[in-house]
Amino acid sequence: MHHTTEKKQAGNELREYSIGEVSKKVDLSQKTIRDYEKMGLIKPMRLLRTNNRIFSDFEIEQIRQISRLIHNEGFTLPCIRRLLQLAPCWNIFDCEVKERCPAYEYPNKPCYEVRKVRGTLCGGACENCSIYINRSTKKQKVLEGPRQIAN
Ligand code: SF4
């Protein structure tokens, strides 16, 4: 399509889409997609010069899954936030390759921590992932053990 650009990064073909293209692909209005961003559920990149949003296939898939949670499962925003913090990523994103992903071997560790050590099969960067954006620093402390009391 005309606005789509293709970019080579680290040997991989990365497609980029405008919000108009994404809107057609996921069958949601551009406003809904902007609302997801305002709610902190997605974080598309911005073009430096125009500040236009650009989306990758990874984000498009995340938008599909978030929309499924909201429209098919009836989740509210606070529910989605809790789900993103507590549920394993393969459940949230309905992952088809979970058996091959190292994150699946460590269900009690945040996937972004597993990724640092073992790598995961995710198609995008954690910085652009709703799980990472909504991660709870409080929960990480709990996972790390008893809280230190400052003197
Ligand atoms: S991209 Fe990062 S935060 Fe998102 S599911 Fe993969 S490892 Fe987890």
Residues whose N, C-alpha, C, O or C-beta is under 5 A from the ligand:
A	BS01	SF4	C89 C111 Y112 R115 T120 C122 G124 A125 C126 C129 I131 Y132
